[in-house]
Amino acid sequence: MAVQQKAKKPNLFSRLGSFFVKSWSELKKVSWPSFKTVLKNTGTVLLVVLFFAVIIGGVDYLLVWLLSLIS
């Protein structure tokens, strides 16, 4: 029977260095949006959040008002 030798892993610092090099390489491949696109998307998100905040706040106020009528 042949004794299988365990493959030795590189040390922690080599693995971390390799991780950061590969991560940086992948970040270079990303197509980043323009500033105008970021502002447009941010505005859209803020409007949607504001819309749902008003809806949820209105329902909450209505439920509190209905509960105050009961008690």
C-alpha positions in Angstrom: 0.0 0.0 0.0 1.3 3.4 -1.0 1.3 5.9 1.8 -0.6 9.0 0.6 1.2 12.1 1.5 -0.9 15.1 2.6 -0.5 18.0 0.3 1.0 20.9 2.3 -1.0 24.1 2.1 0.8 27.4 1.7 1.1 29.4 4.9 -1.5 32.0 6.0 0.3 35.0 4.6 0.8 33.5 1.2 -2.9 32.6 1.0 -4.0 36.1 2.2 -1.7 37.7 -0.4 -3.0 35.5 -3.1 -6.6 36.3 -2.1 -6.0 40.1 -2.3 -4.2 39.8 -5.6 -7.0 37.8 -7.1 -9.6 40.2 -5.6 -7.9 43.2 -7.0 -7.7 41.5 -10.4 -11.5 40.8 -10.3 -12.2 44.4 -9.3 -10.4 45.7 -12.4 -12.8 43.7 -14.5 -16.0 45.3 -13.0 -17.8 47.8 -15.2 -18.5 50.6 -12.7 -21.6 52.8 -13.2 -21.2 56.5 -14.0 -21.8 59.1 -11.3 -25.1 60.1 -13.0 -26.4 56.5 -12.9 -25.5 56.2 -9.2 -27.3 59.5 -8.4 -30.4 58.3 -10.4 -30.5 54.9 -8.7 -30.0 56.5 -5.3 -32.8 58.9 -5.9 -35.1 56.0 -7.0 -34.2 54.0 -3.8 -34.9 57.0 -1.6 -38.2 57.7 -3.2 -39.3 54.1 -2.8 -38.2 54.0 0.8 -40.1 57.3 1.5 -43.2 55.9 -0.2 -43.3 52.8 1.8 -42.5 54.7 5.0 -45.5 56.9 4.4 -47.7 53.8 3.7 -46.5 51.9 6.7 -46.8 55.0 8.9 -50.3 55.6 7.7 -51.4 52.1 8.4 -49.8 52.3 11.8 -51.6 55.5 12.6 -54.9 54.1 11.4 -54.5 50.9 13.5 -53.6 53.0 16.6 -56.7 55.2 16.0 -58.9 52.1 15.7 -57.5 50.5 18.8 -58.1 53.8 20.7 -61.7 53.6 19.7 -62.0 50.1 21.2 -60.5 50.9 24.6 
